Amino acid sequence: MHEQRSTPYQPVLYLVYASPLDGGSVIEDAIAAVDEDEAYEKARILYPQDRFNVTVYLQSADDD
């Protein structure tokens, strides 16, 4: 049986790769968020769509 928790979701670390649309080096960053949608929204604030292509990945324990 699954244990149900009433506590809010804890933020986890997401890796962000932002590629400038006008060329240049890819920017690697990390964002704490409760889910991938929130991580993408936060990344878009930092890296606007009109200037960057953004990819967001969940940081796994194996990446350490």
All heavy atoms as TSV, in Angstrom:
chain	resi	resn	atom	element	x	y	z
A	1	MET	N	N	0.840	-1.176	0.000
A	1	MET	CA	C	0.000	0.000	0.000
A	1	MET	C	C	0.891	1.248	0.000
A	1	MET	O	O	1.902	1.296	0.672
A	1	MET	CB	C	-0.903	-0.042	1.227
A	1	MET	CG	C	-1.900	1.047	1.272
A	1	MET	SD	S	-3.085	0.699	2.594
A	1	MET	CE	C	-4.493	1.396	1.855
A	2	HIS	N	N	0.500	2.241	-0.762
A	2	HIS	CA	C	1.276	3.466	-0.866
A	2	HIS	C	C	0.972	4.397	0.296
A	2	HIS	O	O	-0.173	4.608	0.648
A	2	HIS	CB	C	0.975	4.198	-2.181
A	2	HIS	CG	C	1.430	3.448	-3.382
A	2	HIS	ND1	N	2.730	3.458	-3.790
A	2	HIS	CD2	C	0.763	2.657	-4.249
A	2	HIS	CE1	C	2.843	2.703	-4.859
A	2	HIS	NE2	N	1.660	2.207	-5.156
A	3	GLU	N	N	2.023	4.980	0.844
A	3	GLU	CA	C	1.860	5.959	1.913
A	3	GLU	C	C	1.577	7.319	1.293
A	3	GLU	O	O	2.278	7.756	0.391
A	3	GLU	CB	C	3.154	6.027	2.728
A	3	GLU	CG	C	3.074	6.989	3.883
A	3	GLU	CD	C	4.375	7.024	4.658
A	3	GLU	OE1	O	5.027	5.978	4.769
A	3	GLU	OE2	O	4.728	8.109	5.116
A	4	GLN	N	N	0.533	7.964	1.753
A	4	GLN	CA	C	0.178	9.260	1.203
A	4	GLN	C	C	0.718	10.344	2.132
A	4	GLN	O	O	0.527	10.284	3.345
A	4	GLN	CB	C	-1.327	9.374	1.065
A	4	GLN	CG	C	-1.734	10.316	0.010
A	4	GLN	CD	C	-3.160	10.053	-0.433
A	4	GLN	OE1	O	-3.899	9.338	0.217
A	4	GLN	NE2	N	-3.537	10.633	-1.533
A	5	ARG	N	N	1.380	11.325	1.555
A	5	ARG	CA	C	1.957	12.410	2.334
A	5	ARG	C	C	1.161	13.684	2.113
A	5	ARG	O	O	0.751	13.976	1.000
A	5	ARG	CB	C	3.412	12.646	1.923
A	5	ARG	CG	C	4.282	11.462	2.202
A	5	ARG	CD	C	5.692	11.753	1.828
A	5	ARG	NE	N	6.516	10.573	2.072
A	5	ARG	CZ	C	7.806	10.527	1.871
A	5	ARG	NH1	N	8.440	11.563	1.406
A	5	ARG	NH2	N	8.487	9.439	2.130
A	6	SER	N	N	1.003	14.435	3.191
A	6	SER	CA	C	0.262	15.684	3.076
A	6	SER	C	C	1.197	16.891	2.925
A	6	SER	O	O	0.739	18.011	2.810
A	6	SER	CB	C	-0.643	15.873	4.295
A	6	SER	OG	O	0.144	15.911	5.464
A	7	THR	N	N	2.497	16.639	2.947
A	7	THR	CA	C	3.445	17.742	2.805
A	7	THR	C	C	3.545	18.159	1.348
A	7	THR	O	O	3.362	17.348	0.441
A	7	THR	CB	C	4.839	17.337	3.316
A	7	THR	OG1	O	5.277	16.193	2.588
A	7	THR	CG2	C	4.820	17.026	4.804
A	8	PRO	N	N	3.861	19.429	1.101
A	8	PRO	CA	C	4.010	19.891	-0.282
A	8	PRO	C	C	5.221	19.235	-0.948
A	8	PRO	O	O	6.120	18.735	-0.267
A	8	PRO	CB	C	4.212	21.391	-0.157
A	8	PRO	CG	C	4.478	21.667	1.273
A	8	PRO	CD	C	4.054	20.478	2.073
A	9	TYR	N	N	5.210	19.275	-2.259
A	9	TYR	CA	C	6.331	18.707	-3.007
A	9	TYR	C	C	7.611	19.448	-2.661
A	9	TYR	O	O	7.614	20.662	-2.525
A	9	TYR	CB	C	6.094	18.813	-4.518
A	9	TYR	CG	C	5.007	17.909	-5.019
A	9	TYR	CD1	C	3.767	18.427	-5.376
A	9	TYR	CD2	C	5.229	16.549	-5.156
A	9	TYR	CE1	C	2.759	17.595	-5.840
A	9	TYR	CE2	C	4.229	15.717	-5.619
A	9	TYR	CZ	C	3.002	16.247	-5.956
A	9	TYR	OH	O	2.017	15.423	-6.416
A	10	GLN	N	N	8.689	18.715	-2.558
A	10	GLN	CA	C	9.988	19.315	-2.313
A	10	GLN	C	C	10.639	19.627	-3.652
A	10	GLN	O	O	10.594	18.808	-4.563
A	10	GLN	CB	C	10.876	18.353	-1.513
A	10	GLN	CG	C	10.382	18.107	-0.105
A	10	GLN	CD	C	10.424	19.356	0.752
A	10	GLN	OE1	O	11.386	20.105	0.720
A	10	GLN	NE2	N	9.370	19.597	1.500
A	11	PRO	N	N	11.258	20.789	-3.779
A	11	PRO	CA	C	11.950	21.108	-5.034
A	11	PRO	C	C	13.077	20.116	-5.308
A	11	PRO	O	O	13.697	19.595	-4.378
A	11	PRO	CB	C	12.518	22.505	-4.798
A	11	PRO	CG	C	11.759	23.050	-3.643
A	11	PRO	CD	C	11.333	21.875	-2.817
A	12	VAL	N	N	13.288	19.842	-6.567
A	12	VAL	CA	C	14.412	19.015	-7.007
A	12	VAL	C	C	15.216	19.824	-8.020
A	12	VAL	O	O	14.763	20.852	-8.519
A	12	VAL	CB	C	13.946	17.672	-7.615
A	12	VAL	CG1	C	13.315	16.793	-6.555
A	12	VAL	CG2	C	12.998	17.890	-8.767
A	13	LEU	N	N	16.393	19.352	-8.330
A	13	LEU	CA	C	17.288	20.085	-9.216
A	13	LEU	C	C	17.086	19.662	-10.670
A	13	LEU	O	O	17.074	18.467	-10.981
A	13	LEU	CB	C	18.737	19.824	-8.798
A	13	LEU	CG	C	19.783	20.742	-9.390
A	13	LEU	CD1	C	19.533	22.191	-8.995
A	13	LEU	CD2	C	21.164	20.314	-8.923
A	14	TYR	N	N	16.926	20.645	-11.533
A	14	TYR	CA	C	16.815	20.426	-12.977
A	14	TYR	C	C	17.991	21.095	-13.660
A	14	TYR	O	O	18.387	22.206	-13.297
A	14	TYR	CB	C	15.507	21.018	-13.524
A	14	TYR	CG	C	14.301	20.219	-13.140
A	14	TYR	CD1	C	13.664	20.422	-11.918
A	14	TYR	CD2	C	13.798	19.238	-13.989
A	14	TYR	CE1	C	12.556	19.673	-11.551
A	14	TYR	CE2	C	12.690	18.486	-13.631
A	14	TYR	CZ	C	12.071	18.704	-12.418
A	14	TYR	OH	O	10.991	17.960	-12.066
A	15	LEU	N	N	18.551	20.401	-14.642
A	15	LEU	CA	C	19.625	20.968	-15.452
A	15	LEU	C	C	19.008	21.709	-16.623
A	15	LEU	O	O	18.049	21.230	-17.231
A	15	LEU	CB	C	20.539	19.861	-15.967
A	15	LEU	CG	C	21.226	19.024	-14.897
A	15	LEU	CD1	C	22.052	17.925	-15.549
A	15	LEU	CD2	C	22.104	19.893	-14.019
A	16	VAL	N	N	19.563	22.863	-16.940
A	16	VAL	CA	C	19.069	23.688	-18.039
A	16	VAL	C	C	20.202	23.905	-19.029
A	16	VAL	O	O	21.317	24.242	-18.636
A	16	VAL	CB	C	18.581	25.061	-17.521
A	16	VAL	CG1	C	18.150	25.950	-18.674
A	16	VAL	CG2	C	17.451	24.886	-16.527
A	17	TYR	N	N	19.907	23.670	-20.301
A	17	TYR	CA	C	20.849	23.963	-21.376
A	17	TYR	C	C	20.182	24.992	-22.273
A	17	TYR	O	O	19.128	24.742	-22.840
A	17	TYR	CB	C	21.187	22.697	-22.171
A	17	TYR	CG	C	21.909	21.675	-21.329
A	17	TYR	CD1	C	21.214	20.661	-20.678
A	17	TYR	CD2	C	23.293	21.742	-21.169
A	17	TYR	CE1	C	21.874	19.743	-19.886
A	17	TYR	CE2	C	23.959	20.815	-20.378
A	17	TYR	CZ	C	23.247	19.819	-19.743
A	17	TYR	OH	O	23.909	18.913	-18.952
A	18	ALA	N	N	20.796	26.184	-22.343
A	18	ALA	CA	C	20.247	27.281	-23.143
A	18	ALA	C	C	21.199	27.583	-24.292
A	18	ALA	O	O	22.352	27.937	-24.079
A	18	ALA	CB	C	20.064	28.518	-22.273
A	19	SER	N	N	20.709	27.408	-25.513
A	19	SER	CA	C	21.508	27.672	-26.710
A	19	SER	C	C	21.091	29.006	-27.315
A	19	SER	O	O	19.926	29.174	-27.695
A	19	SER	CB	C	21.283	26.582	-27.763
A	19	SER	OG	O	21.581	25.312	-27.252
A	20	PRO	N	N	22.009	29.972	-27.389
A	20	PRO	CA	C	21.657	31.262	-27.997
A	20	PRO	C	C	21.236	31.083	-29.460
A	20	PRO	O	O	21.886	30.348	-30.211
A	20	PRO	CB	C	22.950	32.070	-27.902
A	20	PRO	CG	C	23.756	31.403	-26.843
A	20	PRO	CD	C	23.388	29.951	-26.895
A	21	LEU	N	N	20.155	31.725	-29.856
A	21	LEU	CA	C	19.670	31.613	-31.232
A	21	LEU	C	C	20.628	32.241	-32.231
A	21	LEU	O	O	20.674	31.832	-33.390
A	21	LEU	CB	C	18.290	32.269	-31.365
A	21	LEU	CG	C	17.158	31.620	-30.565
A	21	LEU	CD1	C	15.875	32.426	-30.743
A	21	LEU	CD2	C	16.948	30.172	-30.982
A	22	ASP	N	N	21.414	33.215	-31.784
A	22	ASP	CA	C	22.347	33.883	-32.694
A	22	ASP	C	C	23.732	33.227	-32.687
A	22	ASP	O	O	24.698	33.804	-33.165
A	22	ASP	CB	C	22.441	35.372	-32.365
A	22	ASP	CG	C	22.930	35.642	-30.947
A	22	ASP	OD1	O	23.150	34.681	-30.182
A	22	ASP	OD2	O	23.092	36.828	-30.596
A	23	GLY	N	N	23.819	32.029	-32.140
A	23	GLY	CA	C	25.090	31.317	-32.089
A	23	GLY	C	C	25.793	31.556	-30.767
A	23	GLY	O	O	25.314	32.285	-29.906
A	24	GLY	N	N	26.904	30.908	-30.600
A	24	GLY	CA	C	27.635	31.055	-29.353
A	24	GLY	C	C	27.569	29.790	-28.533
A	24	GLY	O	O	26.946	28.803	-28.919
A	25	SER	N	N	28.206	29.842	-27.396
A	25	SER	CA	C	28.305	28.676	-26.520
A	25	SER	C	C	26.997	28.387	-25.805
A	25	SER	O	O	26.267	29.308	-25.427
A	25	SER	CB	C	29.397	28.887	-25.476
A	25	SER	OG	O	30.640	29.073	-26.096
A	26	VAL	N	N	26.742	27.110	-25.585
A	26	VAL	CA	C	25.580	26.680	-24.809
A	26	VAL	C	C	25.822	27.045	-23.350
A	26	VAL	O	O	26.908	26.844	-22.809
A	26	VAL	CB	C	25.352	25.160	-24.953
A	26	VAL	CG1	C	24.258	24.679	-24.020
A	26	VAL	CG2	C	25.029	24.806	-26.390
A	27	ILE	N	N	24.802	27.576	-22.711
A	27	ILE	CA	C	24.872	27.926	-21.297
A	27	ILE	C	C	24.301	26.767	-20.500
A	27	ILE	O	O	23.194	26.303	-20.770
A	27	ILE	CB	C	24.075	29.211	-21.012
A	27	ILE	CG1	C	24.648	30.365	-21.829
A	27	ILE	CG2	C	24.062	29.529	-19.519
A	27	ILE	CD1	C	23.757	31.583	-21.886
A	28	GLU	N	N	25.067	26.287	-19.526
A	28	GLU	CA	C	24.600	25.233	-18.636
A	28	GLU	C	C	24.244	25.864	-17.308
A	28	GLU	O	O	24.995	26.664	-16.771
A	28	GLU	CB	C	25.688	24.176	-18.447
A	28	GLU	CG	C	26.046	23.463	-19.734
A	28	GLU	CD	C	27.125	22.408	-19.541
A	28	GLU	OE1	O	27.314	21.943	-18.408
A	28	GLU	OE2	O	27.770	22.068	-20.539
A	29	ASP	N	N	23.079	25.505	-16.782
A	29	ASP	CA	C	22.600	26.103	-15.547
A	29	ASP	C	C	21.827	25.037	-14.777
A	29	ASP	O	O	21.599	23.938	-15.277
A	29	ASP	CB	C	21.691	27.293	-15.881
A	29	ASP	CG	C	21.590	28.317	-14.765
A	29	ASP	OD1	O	22.019	28.023	-13.619
A	29	ASP	OD2	O	21.078	29.420	-15.027
A	30	ALA	N	N	21.403	25.355	-13.568
A	30	ALA	CA	C	20.577	24.464	-12.760
A	30	ALA	C	C	19.488	25.294	-12.095
A	30	ALA	O	O	19.705	26.448	-11.724
A	30	ALA	CB	C	21.420	23.760	-11.715
A	31	ILE	N	N	18.309	24.681	-11.968
A	31	ILE	CA	C	17.156	25.360	-11.391
A	31	ILE	C	C	16.464	24.393	-10.438
A	31	ILE	O	O	16.264	23.228	-10.775
A	31	ILE	CB	C	16.170	25.800	-12.494
A	31	ILE	CG1	C	16.799	26.908	-13.337
A	31	ILE	CG2	C	14.839	26.238	-11.919
A	31	ILE	CD1	C	15.944	27.378	-14.486
A	32	ALA	N	N	16.077	24.875	-9.268
A	32	ALA	CA	C	15.283	24.080	-8.331
A	32	ALA	C	C	13.809	24.331	-8.622
A	32	ALA	O	O	13.368	25.478	-8.731
A	32	ALA	CB	C	15.615	24.464	-6.904
A	33	ALA	N	N	13.044	23.245	-8.760
A	33	ALA	CA	C	11.621	23.355	-9.052
A	33	ALA	C	C	10.914	22.092	-8.573
A	33	ALA	O	O	11.548	21.055	-8.376
A	33	ALA	CB	C	11.397	23.539	-10.552
A	34	VAL	N	N	9.605	22.184	-8.413
A	34	VAL	CA	C	8.844	21.020	-7.951
A	34	VAL	C	C	8.502	20.068	-9.083
A	34	VAL	O	O	8.211	18.894	-8.835
A	34	VAL	CB	C	7.555	21.414	-7.187
A	34	VAL	CG1	C	7.888	22.157	-5.909
A	34	VAL	CG2	C	6.629	22.222	-8.049
A	35	ASP	N	N	8.516	20.546	-10.334
A	35	ASP	CA	C	8.278	19.660	-11.475
A	35	ASP	C	C	8.906	20.268	-12.732
A	35	ASP	O	O	9.415	21.393	-12.717
A	35	ASP	CB	C	6.791	19.373	-11.677
A	35	ASP	CG	C	5.946	20.611	-11.956
A	35	ASP	OD1	O	6.486	21.625	-12.466
A	35	ASP	OD2	O	4.743	20.581	-11.680
A	36	GLU	N	N	8.858	19.500	-13.812
A	36	GLU	CA	C	9.504	19.929	-15.052
A	36	GLU	C	C	8.858	21.185	-15.635
A	36	GLU	O	O	9.553	22.044	-16.177
A	36	GLU	CB	C	9.467	18.796	-16.073
A	36	GLU	CG	C	10.291	19.067	-17.299
A	36	GLU	CD	C	10.390	17.883	-18.240
A	36	GLU	OE1	O	9.950	16.786	-17.880
A	36	GLU	OE2	O	10.915	18.077	-19.349
A	37	ASP	N	N	7.545	21.302	-15.510
A	37	ASP	CA	C	6.860	22.486	-16.029
A	37	ASP	C	C	7.333	23.754	-15.320
A	37	ASP	O	O	7.596	24.773	-15.961
A	37	ASP	CB	C	5.340	22.348	-15.876
A	37	ASP	CG	C	4.754	21.314	-16.818
A	37	ASP	OD1	O	5.368	21.047	-17.874
A	37	ASP	OD2	O	3.686	20.765	-16.495
A	38	GLU	N	N	7.453	23.683	-14.001
A	38	GLU	CA	C	7.927	24.841	-13.256
A	38	GLU	C	C	9.381	25.154	-13.613
A	38	GLU	O	O	9.757	26.313	-13.759
A	38	GLU	CB	C	7.797	24.616	-11.752
A	38	GLU	CG	C	8.242	25.831	-10.961
A	38	GLU	CD	C	8.253	25.616	-9.459
A	38	GLU	OE1	O	8.570	24.503	-9.001
A	38	GLU	OE2	O	7.958	26.594	-8.754
A	39	ALA	N	N	10.190	24.120	-13.783
A	39	ALA	CA	C	11.591	24.324	-14.159
A	39	ALA	C	C	11.677	25.026	-15.517
A	39	ALA	O	O	12.470	25.951	-15.701
A	39	ALA	CB	C	12.331	22.994	-14.197
A	40	TYR	N	N	10.843	24.596	-16.464
A	40	TYR	CA	C	10.846	25.217	-17.790
A	40	TYR	C	C	10.405	26.681	-17.702
A	40	TYR	O	O	11.001	27.555	-18.331
A	40	TYR	CB	C	9.944	24.430	-18.737
A	40	TYR	CG	C	10.003	24.931	-20.159
A	40	TYR	CD1	C	11.067	24.595	-20.987
A	40	TYR	CD2	C	9.006	25.749	-20.669
A	40	TYR	CE1	C	11.137	25.078	-22.294
A	40	TYR	CE2	C	9.064	26.229	-21.970
A	40	TYR	CZ	C	10.126	25.889	-22.777
A	40	TYR	OH	O	10.196	26.366	-24.053
A	41	GLU	N	N	9.366	26.961	-16.899
A	41	GLU	CA	C	8.897	28.341	-16.735
A	41	GLU	C	C	10.000	29.225	-16.145
A	41	GLU	O	O	10.211	30.357	-16.601
A	41	GLU	CB	C	7.669	28.373	-15.829
A	41	GLU	CG	C	6.424	27.819	-16.480
A	41	GLU	CD	C	5.248	27.754	-15.517
A	41	GLU	OE1	O	5.262	28.470	-14.487
A	41	GLU	OE2	O	4.305	27.011	-15.798
A	42	LYS	N	N	10.694	28.713	-15.132
A	42	LYS	CA	C	11.788	29.480	-14.524
A	42	LYS	C	C	12.926	29.692	-15.519
A	42	LYS	O	O	13.521	30.767	-15.574
A	42	LYS	CB	C	12.303	28.771	-13.281
A	42	LYS	CG	C	11.349	28.842	-12.115
A	42	LYS	CD	C	11.938	28.148	-10.897
A	42	LYS	CE	C	11.079	28.345	-9.673
A	42	LYS	NZ	N	11.709	27.761	-8.465
A	43	ALA	N	N	13.229	28.657	-16.314
A	43	ALA	CA	C	14.290	28.780	-17.318
A	43	ALA	C	C	13.932	29.829	-18.347
A	43	ALA	O	O	14.793	30.600	-18.794
A	43	ALA	CB	C	14.540	27.433	-17.988
A	44	ARG	N	N	12.660	29.900	-18.729
A	44	ARG	CA	C	12.224	30.879	-19.729
A	44	ARG	C	C	12.321	32.304	-19.209
A	44	ARG	O	O	12.487	33.250	-19.975
A	44	ARG	CB	C	10.801	30.574	-20.198
A	44	ARG	CG	C	10.779	29.524	-21.270
A	44	ARG	CD	C	11.492	30.071	-22.477
A	44	ARG	NE	N	11.658	29.088	-23.518
A	44	ARG	CZ	C	12.621	29.131	-24.409
A	44	ARG	NH1	N	13.539	30.072	-24.381
A	44	ARG	NH2	N	12.719	28.233	-25.348
A	45	ILE	N	N	12.210	32.497	-17.902
A	45	ILE	CA	C	12.403	33.831	-17.328
A	45	ILE	C	C	13.865	34.233	-17.496
A	45	ILE	O	O	14.172	35.362	-17.866
A	45	ILE	CB	C	11.984	33.853	-15.847
A	45	ILE	CG1	C	10.464	33.682	-15.747
A	45	ILE	CG2	C	12.436	35.145	-15.170
A	45	ILE	CD1	C	9.963	33.428	-14.338
A	46	LEU	N	N	14.766	33.290	-17.229
A	46	LEU	CA	C	16.200	33.571	-17.339
A	46	LEU	C	C	16.681	33.617	-18.788
A	46	LEU	O	O	17.592	34.368	-19.127
A	46	LEU	CB	C	16.996	32.507	-16.583
A	46	LEU	CG	C	16.775	32.445	-15.076
A	46	LEU	CD1	C	17.448	31.208	-14.499
A	46	LEU	CD2	C	17.295	33.707	-14.424
A	47	TYR	N	N	16.086	32.758	-19.621
A	47	TYR	CA	C	16.525	32.608	-21.015
A	47	TYR	C	C	15.308	32.761	-21.925
A	47	TYR	O	O	14.662	31.773	-22.287
A	47	TYR	CB	C	17.197	31.236	-21.209
A	47	TYR	CG	C	18.305	31.013	-20.208
A	47	TYR	CD1	C	18.143	30.154	-19.132
A	47	TYR	CD2	C	19.516	31.690	-20.329
A	47	TYR	CE1	C	19.156	29.967	-18.197
A	47	TYR	CE2	C	20.531	31.516	-19.400
A	47	TYR	CZ	C	20.338	30.654	-18.340
A	47	TYR	OH	O	21.343	30.487	-17.419
A	48	PRO	N	N	14.968	34.002	-22.318
A	48	PRO	CA	C	13.762	34.273	-23.112
A	48	PRO	C	C	13.743	33.515	-24.445
A	48	PRO	O	O	14.770	33.320	-25.087
A	48	PRO	CB	C	13.824	35.780	-23.356
A	48	PRO	CG	C	14.755	36.320	-22.321
A	48	PRO	CD	C	15.718	35.225	-22.019
A	49	GLN	N	N	12.535	33.133	-24.850
A	49	GLN	CA	C	12.324	32.339	-26.059
A	49	GLN	C	C	12.797	33.045	-27.319
A	49	GLN	O	O	13.216	32.396	-28.270
A	49	GLN	CB	C	10.837	31.996	-26.179
A	49	GLN	CG	C	10.531	31.021	-27.289
A	49	GLN	CD	C	9.102	30.526	-27.226
A	49	GLN	OE1	O	8.316	30.945	-26.368
A	49	GLN	NE2	N	8.756	29.636	-28.119
A	50	ASP	N	N	12.756	34.373	-27.331
A	50	ASP	CA	C	13.185	35.098	-28.524
A	50	ASP	C	C	14.707	35.160	-28.655
A	50	ASP	O	O	15.227	35.623	-29.669
A	50	ASP	CB	C	12.579	36.506	-28.552
A	50	ASP	CG	C	13.032	37.385	-27.398
A	50	ASP	OD1	O	13.459	36.834	-26.349
A	50	ASP	OD2	O	12.949	38.613	-27.531
A	51	ARG	N	N	15.435	34.653	-27.636
A	51	ARG	CA	C	16.897	34.693	-27.686
A	51	ARG	C	C	17.568	33.340	-27.476
A	51	ARG	O	O	18.753	33.181	-27.770
A	51	ARG	CB	C	17.411	35.685	-26.640
A	51	ARG	CG	C	16.977	37.104	-26.973
A	51	ARG	CD	C	17.380	38.127	-25.942
A	51	ARG	NE	N	18.702	37.941	-25.410
A	51	ARG	CZ	C	19.059	38.289	-24.172
A	51	ARG	NH1	N	18.187	38.829	-23.361
A	51	ARG	NH2	N	20.284	38.106	-23.760
A	52	PHE	N	N	16.820	32.336	-26.929
A	52	PHE	CA	C	17.430	31.049	-26.588
A	52	PHE	C	C	16.519	29.872	-26.900
A	52	PHE	O	O	15.305	29.964	-26.754
A	52	PHE	CB	C	17.725	30.974	-25.070
A	52	PHE	CG	C	18.740	31.964	-24.589
A	52	PHE	CD1	C	18.347	33.208	-24.125
A	52	PHE	CD2	C	20.084	31.646	-24.587
A	52	PHE	CE1	C	19.276	34.132	-23.665
A	52	PHE	CE2	C	21.023	32.562	-24.125
A	52	PHE	CZ	C	20.619	33.803	-23.668
A	53	ASN	N	N	17.122	28.750	-27.295
A	53	ASN	CA	C	16.477	27.447	-27.267
A	53	ASN	C	C	16.820	26.849	-25.910
A	53	ASN	O	O	17.981	26.891	-25.491
A	53	ASN	CB	C	17.009	26.517	-28.358
A	53	ASN	CG	C	16.458	26.857	-29.717
A	53	ASN	OD1	O	15.314	27.269	-29.852
A	53	ASN	ND2	N	17.276	26.688	-30.737
A	54	VAL	N	N	15.830	26.304	-25.211
A	54	VAL	CA	C	16.054	25.794	-23.857
A	54	VAL	C	C	15.646	24.331	-23.772
A	54	VAL	O	O	14.601	23.938	-24.277
A	54	VAL	CB	C	15.245	26.630	-22.828
A	54	VAL	CG1	C	15.241	25.981	-21.461
A	54	VAL	CG2	C	15.799	28.036	-22.736
A	55	THR	N	N	16.487	23.538	-23.110
A	55	THR	CA	C	16.187	22.143	-22.806
A	55	THR	C	C	16.356	21.961	-21.311
A	55	THR	O	O	17.330	22.440	-20.731
A	55	THR	CB	C	17.137	21.192	-23.557
A	55	THR	OG1	O	17.087	21.497	-24.955
A	55	THR	CG2	C	16.746	19.748	-23.343
A	56	VAL	N	N	15.394	21.269	-20.684
A	56	VAL	CA	C	15.419	21.052	-19.239
A	56	VAL	C	C	15.431	19.555	-18.972
A	56	VAL	O	O	14.655	18.805	-19.556
A	56	VAL	CB	C	14.175	21.696	-18.575
A	56	VAL	CG1	C	14.114	21.388	-17.091
A	56	VAL	CG2	C	14.152	23.192	-18.819
A	57	TYR	N	N	16.340	19.117	-18.091
A	57	TYR	CA	C	16.456	17.720	-17.705
A	57	TYR	C	C	16.424	17.590	-16.192
A	57	TYR	O	O	17.004	18.418	-15.489
A	57	TYR	CB	C	17.796	17.119	-18.166
A	57	TYR	CG	C	17.983	17.043	-19.648
A	57	TYR	CD1	C	18.751	18.002	-20.304
A	57	TYR	CD2	C	17.408	16.029	-20.398
A	57	TYR	CE1	C	18.946	17.933	-21.669
A	57	TYR	CE2	C	17.587	15.957	-21.750
A	57	TYR	CZ	C	18.361	16.909	-22.391
A	57	TYR	OH	O	18.555	16.852	-23.741
A	58	LEU	N	N	15.820	16.530	-15.703
A	58	LEU	CA	C	15.859	16.235	-14.279
A	58	LEU	C	C	17.259	15.791	-13.906
A	58	LEU	O	O	17.835	14.931	-14.576
A	58	LEU	CB	C	14.849	15.127	-13.942
A	58	LEU	CG	C	14.804	14.671	-12.494
A	58	LEU	CD1	C	14.394	15.813	-11.567
A	58	LEU	CD2	C	13.838	13.497	-12.354
A	59	GLN	N	N	17.830	16.387	-12.873
A	59	GLN	CA	C	19.148	15.994	-12.373
A	59	GLN	C	C	18.976	14.649	-11.672
A	59	GLN	O	O	18.203	14.547	-10.728
A	59	GLN	CB	C	19.674	17.042	-11.390
A	59	GLN	CG	C	20.866	16.590	-10.577
A	59	GLN	CD	C	22.163	16.598	-11.355
A	59	GLN	OE1	O	22.426	17.533	-12.067
A	59	GLN	NE2	N	22.947	15.577	-11.215
A	60	SER	N	N	19.666	13.636	-12.117
A	60	SER	CA	C	19.558	12.329	-11.462
A	60	SER	C	C	20.726	12.132	-10.519
A	60	SER	O	O	21.768	12.776	-10.631
A	60	SER	CB	C	19.520	11.211	-12.503
A	60	SER	OG	O	20.782	11.023	-13.071
A	61	ALA	N	N	20.558	11.223	-9.594
A	61	ALA	CA	C	21.631	10.921	-8.632
A	61	ALA	C	C	22.861	10.389	-9.333
A	61	ALA	O	O	23.970	10.536	-8.840
A	61	ALA	CB	C	21.124	9.933	-7.593
A	62	ASP	N	N	22.694	9.774	-10.483
A	62	ASP	CA	C	23.825	9.209	-11.232
A	62	ASP	C	C	24.712	10.282	-11.865
A	62	ASP	O	O	25.811	10.014	-12.263
A	62	ASP	CB	C	23.330	8.281	-12.349
A	62	ASP	CG	C	22.630	7.057	-11.798
A	62	ASP	OD1	O	22.884	6.715	-10.608
A	62	ASP	OD2	O	21.862	6.448	-12.538
A	63	ASP	N	N	24.199	11.517	-11.971
A	63	ASP	CA	C	24.944	12.598	-12.612
A	63	ASP	C	C	25.985	13.228	-11.707
A	63	ASP	O	O	26.775	14.043	-12.148
A	63	ASP	CB	C	23.996	13.707	-13.102
A	63	ASP	CG	C	23.129	13.244	-14.246
A	63	ASP	OD1	O	23.484	12.234	-14.883
A	63	ASP	OD2	O	22.105	13.880	-14.494
A	64	ASP	N	N	25.965	12.870	-10.427
A	64	ASP	CA	C	26.921	13.475	-9.480
A	64	ASP	C	C	28.342	13.059	-9.759
A	64	ASP	O	O	28.660	12.030	-10.173
A	64	ASP	CB	C	26.564	13.104	-8.036
A	64	ASP	CG	C	25.260	13.778	-7.630
A	64	ASP	OD1	O	24.898	14.785	-8.257
A	64	ASP	OD2	O	24.618	13.281	-6.690
